[in-house]
Amino acid sequence: MTNSIPHELIFGEIYIPPLLLVVALAYLLTSIVSAISVRFDFYKYIAVPAIAELSLLIIFTGLIGRLIII
């Protein structure tokens, strides 16, 4: 029987929760998608860009959390 409960990642004496790494990766992807959107001028179709970026962050966090098993 495998244990599917996520555990902390250990780097030396530093304990890092897996969700922190997932959110960091999601933030990186959100920044890349936002930069591409600005470059191709898609932001003129978005009323509130801050909410769009927050929504992308939440979507990417959910997707990465489902795809990566730590």
C-alpha positions in Angstrom: 0.0 0.0 0.0 1.5 3.3 -1.0 1.3 6.4 1.1 -0.2 9.2 -1.0 -0.1 11.9 1.7 2.3 14.6 0.7 5.2 15.1 3.0 7.6 18.0 3.4 10.7 18.2 1.3 13.9 18.4 3.2 16.9 20.5 2.1 19.5 20.3 4.8 17.6 21.4 7.9 14.9 23.3 6.0 11.5 21.8 5.7 9.5 22.9 2.6 5.8 22.1 2.1 5.0 20.6 -1.3 2.3 23.2 -1.9 4.8 26.0 -1.7 6.8 24.5 -4.6 3.6 24.0 -6.6 2.5 27.6 -6.0 6.0 28.9 -7.0 5.9 26.9 -10.2 2.4 28.1 -10.9 3.5 31.7 -10.3 6.4 31.2 -12.8 3.9 29.9 -15.4 1.5 32.7 -14.7 4.3 35.3 -15.2 5.3 33.7 -18.5 1.7 33.6 -19.8 1.1 37.2 -18.7 4.3 38.3 -20.5 3.2 36.6 -23.6 -0.3 38.1 -23.3 1.2 41.6 -23.0 3.6 41.0 -25.9 0.7 40.0 -28.2 -1.6 42.7 -26.8 -4.3 40.4 -25.4 -4.6 42.5 -22.3 -6.7 45.0 -24.1 -9.5 42.5 -24.0 -9.3 42.0 -20.2 -11.2 44.4 -18.0 -9.3 43.7 -14.8 -5.8 42.2 -15.4 -5.0 41.6 -11.7 -8.0 39.3 -11.4 -7.1 37.5 -14.6 -3.6 36.9 -13.3 -4.9 35.7 -9.9 -7.3 33.4 -11.8 -4.4 32.0 -13.9 -2.4 31.4 -10.7 -5.2 29.5 -9.1 -5.8 27.4 -12.3 -2.2 26.6 -12.7 -1.9 25.7 -9.0 -4.8 23.3 -9.4 -3.4 21.7 -12.5 0.1 21.3 -11.3 -1.2 20.0 -8.0 -3.2 17.3 -9.8 -0.4 16.4 -12.2 2.6 16.3 -9.9 2.6 13.8 -7.1 5.2 14.6 -4.5 
